[in-house]
Amino acid sequence: MPKIKSVHWKEFEKFLLAVGCVFKREKGDHRIYWKAGISRPIVIPRDTSLPAFIILNNLRVIGVSRDEYIKIIKDL
C-alpha cells in the first residue's frame, strides 16, 4: 500500500474538485465541501499542510482508494 504524505491544503482542494466535490462554505479556518452520494461533508482545515490522517479520513468518506488518490494527485 502506498504511503500518503501530508500535502498543502490547496493541493488537496484541487484533488477534491477533480473528483467532483463542490465547495459549499467556510467556517473559521475550515473549508467544507460536498459531493452527491456521500454521507457527510468533507471538512479540511486551512493550515499550511494537511496531515495524512485527515487525508485518509476524507478519502474514506469520498470512497476513493489510496492508489486512486495518488494517481489523481500526480496528474494534477
N, C-alpha and C positions, 0 to 999 in steps of 0.2 A: 504494500500500500504506500503510495507516495506521501511524503511529508508535507504538510501545509505550513507555510511560513506566514508571519504577520505581513500585512500589506497596508499601504496608506488607504484611508477611508475613501478617497476619491477613486482609487483604482477598483475597490470593491463596489463602489457605486456604479462604475462603468459595467462591471460584471452583472449586477442586478438589472440594469436597464437592458443589457444584451439578452437576458433570459426572459424578458417580458414583464418585469416588475415596474411599477409606476410610483413615483414619488408622491406621497399624499400630504405630509405636513412635517413641521419641525417643532419640537417641544424642548426648550432649553438647548442643550447641546446634543440631542438625539434626533436623528432623521428617521422617519417612518415611511416604509414602502409597502405596497400591496400588490398582490397578483391574484387573478381569478383562480379559484380552486384550492387555495391554501387555507389552513385552519386559523391562522393568526397572522398579524402583520410582522414584517421584518423590521427590526429596530437596530440601528447602528449608531454608536457614539461618534461625534466629530472630533475624536482625538487624532493625533498625527498618524498613528498606526493602530490597526485592529489586531488584537492577539488572536492566535489560532483558535482558541476555544469559542470565540464569538463567531468566527467564520464557519466553524464546523456546526455550531448550533443553527445558524441561519441556513446552511446548506441542507440540513436535515428538514427544516421547515419547508423549504422550497422543493425538496425532493431531488436534489442534484447530487451525484456521487462525487467523490474526491477526484477521480480520473476525469470526469466531465468538466469539473471546475478548473482543473489545471490546464486542460486542453483549451477551454474558452479563454482563460486569463492570458495564456500565451498568445492567442490570436488577436487580442485587443491591442 
